[in-house]
């Protein structure tokens, strides 16, 4: 039982890390697009 739980927590941590990276990338692309749109 404890083993399964550890595995689940590890998977969850990995997934949230990946999500954070995706969000960061998404955010930086949005910022870039905004900068381009604003820049003359």
N, CA, C and O atoms as a printed pandas DataFrame, in Angstrom:
     atom_number atom_name residue_name chain_id  residue_number  x_coord  y_coord  z_coord
0              1         N          UNK        A               1    0.836   -1.202    0.000
1              2        CA          UNK        A               1    0.000    0.000    0.000
2              3         C          UNK        A               1    0.872    1.254    0.000
3              4         O          UNK        A               1    0.652    2.178   -0.783
4              5         N          UNK        A               2    1.863    1.271    0.890
5              6        CA          UNK        A               2    2.756    2.431    0.972
6              7         C          UNK        A               2    3.533    2.601   -0.334
7              8         O          UNK        A               2    3.791    3.717   -0.786
8              9         N          UNK        A               3    3.896    1.470   -0.919
9             10        CA          UNK        A               3    4.642    1.521   -2.177
10            11         C          UNK        A               3    3.809    2.185   -3.268
11            12         O          UNK        A               3    4.297    3.046   -4.000
12            13         N          UNK        A               4    2.546    1.773   -3.368
13            14        CA          UNK        A               4    1.652    2.350   -4.378
14            15         C          UNK        A               4    1.515    3.847   -4.164
15            16         O          UNK        A               4    1.504    4.632   -5.112
16            17         N          UNK        A               5    1.412    4.219   -2.908
17            18        CA          UNK        A               5    1.215    5.626   -2.576
18            19         C          UNK        A               5    2.432    6.443   -2.995
19            20         O          UNK        A               5    2.293    7.525   -3.565
20            21         N          UNK        A               6    3.605    5.932   -2.717
21            22        CA          UNK        A               6    4.838    6.627   -3.102
22            23         C          UNK        A               6    4.894    6.794   -4.611
23            24         O          UNK        A               6    5.258    7.852   -5.125
24            25         N          UNK        A               7    4.528    5.736   -5.302
25            26        CA          UNK        A               7    4.528    5.754   -6.760
26            27         C          UNK        A               7    3.563    6.822   -7.265
27            28         O          UNK        A               7    3.876    7.583   -8.180
28            29         N          UNK        A               8    2.391    6.862   -6.653
29            30        CA          UNK        A               8    1.385    7.833   -7.052
30            31         C          UNK        A               8    1.898    9.247   -6.828
31            32         O          UNK        A               8    1.743   10.119   -7.683
32            33         N          UNK        A               9    2.514    9.466   -5.663
33            34        CA          UNK        A               9    3.025   10.803   -5.346
34            35         C          UNK        A               9    4.133   11.194   -6.312
35            36         O          UNK        A               9    4.215   12.347   -6.737
36            37         N          UNK        A              10    4.981   10.239   -6.657
37            38        CA          UNK        A              10    6.067   10.519   -7.598
38            39         C          UNK        A              10    5.495   10.894   -8.959
39            40         O          UNK        A              10    5.939   11.856   -9.587
40            41         N          UNK        A              11    4.504   10.126   -9.407
41            42        CA          UNK        A              11    3.861   10.414  -10.695
42            43         C          UNK        A              11    3.196   11.777  -10.666
43            44         O          UNK        A              11    3.281   12.545  -11.625
44            45         N          UNK        A              12    2.541   12.065   -9.565
45            46        CA          UNK        A              12    1.835   13.337   -9.433
46            47         C          UNK        A              12    2.817   14.500   -9.478
47            48         O          UNK        A              12    2.573   15.504  -10.147
48            49         N          UNK        A              13    3.930   14.358   -8.761
49            50        CA          UNK        A              13    4.949   15.408   -8.731
50            51         C          UNK        A              13    5.511   15.623  -10.133
51            52         O          UNK        A              13    5.720   16.755  -10.571
52            53         N          UNK        A              14    5.748   14.516  -10.821
53            54        CA          UNK        A              14    6.289   14.598  -12.175
54            55         C          UNK        A              14    5.310   15.323  -13.092
55            56         O          UNK        A              14    5.698   16.191  -13.874
56            57         N          UNK        A              15    4.035   14.954  -12.983
57            58        CA          UNK        A              15    3.014   15.573  -13.831
58            59         C          UNK        A              15    2.890   17.056  -13.557
59            60         O          UNK        A              15    2.796   17.856  -14.487
60            61         N          UNK        A              16    2.889   17.429  -12.287
61            62        CA          UNK        A              16    2.724   18.852  -11.983
62            63         C          UNK        A              16    3.953   19.635  -12.417
63            64         O          UNK        A              16    3.853   20.808  -12.777
64            65         N          UNK        A              17    5.115   18.986  -12.384
65            66        CA          UNK        A              17    6.340   19.642  -12.849
66            67         C          UNK        A              17    6.220   19.900  -14.351
67            68         O          UNK        A              17    6.534   20.985  -14.839
68            69         N          UNK        A              18    5.760   18.882  -15.066
69            70        CA          UNK        A              18    5.581   19.012  -16.515
70            71         C          UNK        A              18    4.567   20.107  -16.818
71            72         O          UNK        A              18    4.767   20.919  -17.721
72            73         N          UNK        A              19    3.474   20.122  -16.053
73            74        CA          UNK        A              19    2.446   21.146  -16.256
74            75         C          UNK        A              19    3.027   22.531  -16.020
75            76         O          UNK        A              19    2.737   23.472  -16.759
76            77         N          UNK        A              20    3.851   22.649  -14.980
77            78        CA          UNK        A              20    4.458   23.937  -14.664
78            79         C          UNK        A              20    5.352   24.388  -15.814
79            80         O          UNK        A              20    5.354   25.563  -16.181
80            81         N          UNK        A              21    6.101   23.463  -16.373
81            82        CA          UNK        A              21    6.981   23.789  -17.502
82            83         C          UNK        A              21    6.143   24.236  -18.696
83            84         O          UNK        A              21    6.475   25.218  -19.360
84            85         N          UNK        A              22    5.055   23.512  -18.966
85            86        CA          UNK        A              22    4.183   23.871  -20.088
86            87         C          UNK        A              22    3.602   25.263  -19.871
87            88         O          UNK        A              22    3.580   26.087  -20.786
88            89         N          UNK        A              23    3.130   25.519  -18.651
89            90        CA          UNK        A              23    2.554   26.826  -18.347
90            91         C          UNK        A              23    3.588   27.917  -18.554
91            92         O          UNK        A              23    3.292   28.973  -19.114
92            93         N          UNK        A              24    4.818   27.649  -18.089
93            94        CA          UNK        A              24    5.893   28.625  -18.216
94            95         C          UNK        A              24    6.164   28.910  -19.692
95            96         O          UNK        A              24    6.292   30.064  -20.099
96            97         N          UNK        A              25    6.249   27.849  -20.481
97            98        CA          UNK        A              25    6.498   28.005  -21.914
98            99         C          UNK        A              25    5.361   28.775  -22.561
99           100         O          UNK        A              25    5.581   29.685  -23.361
100          101         N          UNK        A              26    4.145   28.396  -22.201
101          102        CA          UNK        A              26    2.957   29.041  -22.748
102          103         C          UNK        A              26    2.982   30.524  -22.400
103          104         O          UNK        A              26    2.695   31.380  -23.237
104          105         N          UNK        A              27    3.329   30.807  -21.160
105          106        CA          UNK        A              27    3.351   32.192  -20.695
106          107         C          UNK        A              27    4.404   32.988  -21.455
107          108         O          UNK        A              27    4.144   34.116  -21.874
108          109         N          UNK        A              28    5.587   32.415  -21.637
109          110        CA          UNK        A              28    6.648   33.150  -22.326
110          111         C          UNK        A              28    6.299   33.360  -23.799
111          112         O          UNK        A              28    6.647   34.393  -24.371
112          113         N          UNK        A              29    5.628   32.411  -24.412
113          114        CA          UNK        A              29    5.235   32.616  -25.814
114          115         C          UNK        A              29    4.192   33.717  -25.898
115          116         O          UNK        A              29    4.219   34.538  -26.815
116          117         N          UNK        A              30    3.275   33.733  -24.943
117          118        CA          UNK        A              30    2.257   34.785  -24.931
118          119         C          UNK        A              30    2.921   36.140  -24.748
119          120         O          UNK        A              30    2.552   37.110  -25.410
120          121         N          UNK        A              31    3.892   36.209  -23.858
121          122        CA          UNK        A              31    4.601   37.458  -23.608
122          123         C          UNK        A              31    5.324   37.902  -24.878
123          124         O          UNK        A              31    5.308   39.080  -25.233
124          125         N          UNK        A              32    5.953   36.953  -25.550
125          126        CA          UNK        A              32    6.655   37.265  -26.798
126          127         C          UNK        A              32    5.691   37.805  -27.842
127          128         O          UNK        A              32    5.975   38.800  -28.508
128          129         N          UNK        A              33    4.565   37.150  -27.979
129          130        CA          UNK        A              33    3.569   37.581  -28.963
130          131         C          UNK        A              33    3.066   38.980  -28.642
131          132         O          UNK        A              33    2.880   39.807  -29.534
132          133         N          UNK        A              34    2.850   39.234  -27.360
133          134        CA          UNK        A              34    2.372   40.554  -26.945
134          135         C          UNK        A              34    3.432   41.603  -27.264
135          136         O          UNK        A              34    3.123   42.677  -27.781
136          137         N          UNK        A              35    4.681   41.280  -26.950
137          138        CA          UNK        A              35    5.774   42.217  -27.230
138          139         C          UNK        A              35    5.838   42.518  -28.720
139          140         O          UNK        A              35    6.013   43.670  -29.118
140          141         N          UNK        A              36    5.697   41.502  -29.526
141          142        CA          UNK        A              36    5.744   41.684  -30.980
142          143         C          UNK        A              36    4.585   42.543  -31.453
143          144         O          UNK        A              36    4.742   43.406  -32.317
144          145         N          UNK        A              37    3.428   42.295  -30.877
145          146        CA          UNK        A              37    2.239   43.044  -31.282
146          147         C          UNK        A              37    2.370   44.511  -30.884
147          148         O          UNK        A              37    1.944   45.407  -31.612
148          149         N          UNK        A              38    2.972   44.741  -29.705
149          150        CA          UNK        A              38    3.104   46.110  -29.200
150          151         C          UNK        A              38    4.244   46.836  -29.902
151          152         O          UNK        A              38    4.154   48.029  -30.193
152          153         N          UNK        A              39    5.322   46.093  -30.171
153          154        CA          UNK        A              39    6.483   46.722  -30.806
154          155         C          UNK        A              39    6.120   47.230  -32.199
155          156         O          UNK        A              39    5.479   46.518  -32.972
156          157         N          UNK        A              40    6.522   48.445  -32.516
157          158        CA          UNK        A              40    6.205   49.017  -33.827
158          159         C          UNK        A              40    7.007   48.323  -34.940
159          160         O          UNK        A              40    6.869   48.675  -36.112
